[in-house]
Amino acid sequence: MDSREILLARFSHLYASLDESSLTLLPEVYHREIHFIDPVGEHRGLSALDTYFRKLLGNLNSCCFILTEVQHTTHQEASICW
């Protein structure tokens, strides 16, 4: 497995088992200066992303992402559908 495949496997694992305890894995899949955008808002930096996820997960009984497709588009980009 090359480094790109390892990163995608870590990313997939993080979201497949997302809960507060798995947030320790964020630095393994996101850069410390991440600019994360979703329909709710924008979050800059790993610390802000961690805080955002903790708030979201703190209000949930459970969370489940089913990853349906992973596409390797280039050496530095990939697309993951859920």
Residue pairs with C-beta under 8 A, 6 or more apart in sequence:
1 9
4 72
4 75
4 78
5 72
7 29
8 70
8 72
8 78
8 80
10 25
10 28
10 29
11 29
11 80
12 67
12 70
12 80
13 25
14 22
14 25
14 26
14 28
14 29
15 65
15 67
15 82
16 65
16 66
16 67
18 53
18 57
18 63
18 65
19 57
19 63
20 54
20 57
20 58
23 50
23 53
23 54
23 57
26 46
26 49
26 50
26 53
27 46
30 36
30 46
30 49
31 46
32 45
32 46
33 44
33 45
33 46
34 43
34 44
34 45
34 46
34 49
35 42
35 43
35 44
36 42
36 43
36 44
36 48
36 49
36 52
37 43
41 52
43 49
43 51
43 52
57 63
65 82
66 82
67 80
67 81
67 82
68 81
68 82
69 79
69 80
69 81
70 78
70 79
70 80
70 81
71 78
71 79
71 80
72 78
73 79
